[in-house]
């Protein structure tokens, strides 16, 4: 439920509550009827003002789904960084005259510094 729909729903609920108090409406059936009347008037007003009806508003993803997507995206980035570090060509170490080439899943290849790649 987006902010527009929440606002309309809150307005409907508060106006229905006020109507129940103001007219001293008692009983479940009478209260239900008052809520339906207020709801119909709120919908009519939205329509007259040219607003979007609540059922036509885009759905909003739940916070849990958004958090889950964010965690997955973060984990994917971390995994990509790990893969890139694992497969990067390492520079020559000052004490060792060989160059490390990209690692394959089974083994790493070392070539002497002077050999052609």
N, C-alpha and C positions, 0 to 999 in steps of 0.2 A: 504494500500500500504506500503510494507516494505522498508527498506533503499536501498536494491539492486535495486528494481523496480523504486524507486524515482530517484536514481542516473542515471539509464539508460534513464529514461524519460527526466531528466534535460539535460543530454548530447545530446540527440536527438534534443531537443528544441533549445539549444544553437547553435548546428551545423547547424540546418536548418536556424536559424536567420542569422548566418554568411554567409551561402550560398546565401540567399536573398540579403544581402548587397554586397557581393563580386561580384556576377554576375548581380547585379542591376535588379533583377527579379521584374516585376510589374504585377499587376492584380491578382485577387483572384484565378483563375484557375491555373495560373502558380505557384503561391505561394503554393497552395494545392499539386500540382505535386512535387514541390521541397521538401516539408515536407514528402510526401510519399516515395520519393527516399532516403532521409536521414534516415527515419525510417526503410526502408528495409535493408539499409547498416548496421545500428546499430544492427538489429536483426541477420543479417548474421554474423557479427563479434562475437556476443554473442554465437551463435551456433558453429562457428569455434573454439572459445576458450574453448568450452566444458562447457560453463555456462548454468545455468537454464533459460529457456525462461520465460518471465514475466508471462504468463498465467499459468505456472506450479509452480510458487512460492506459498508458503502457504499464505493464507489470514491472515491479522493482524486485531485483534479486534480494534474497534474504542476506542478512549480515553474515550468517554462517557460511553461505556459499561464496560470498565475496572474500571472506577470510581464508577459506580453503583455496580459492584460486590464487590469492596473494602468496600463501605458503608454497603452493606448487610452483608458481613462477619463480619465487626466490630459490627454491630447491633446484629447479632446472638451471638457473643461472650458476649456482654453486657447482653443480655437476659439470656444466660446460667449462667452467674455469678449471676444475680438476682435470678434465680430459685435455684441455689445451696445455696445461702445465706438464702433464704426463707425456704429451706428444711433441713438445717443443724441442727445437735443436738447442742443446745446451752449449754455451760458449766454452772455449778452451780454458781449462783450469791451469793456472800458472805452473803448478808442479807436475802436471801431466800433459805431455805433448800430443794427446789424441783429442779428437772431436767426437762428441756423442751425437749420434744421429737419432731421428725419431724412433721411439720404441714401438715395437709391435707387441701384440698381446702375449706372445710366447717368449720373445727374447729381444735384447737390445744389441745393436751393432756398433762396435767401436772400430774406427779406422785410424791409422796413424795420421798425424798432422800433415805430413807431406804428400799423402796419397790423394788421388783425384776422387771426387765423389761421383 
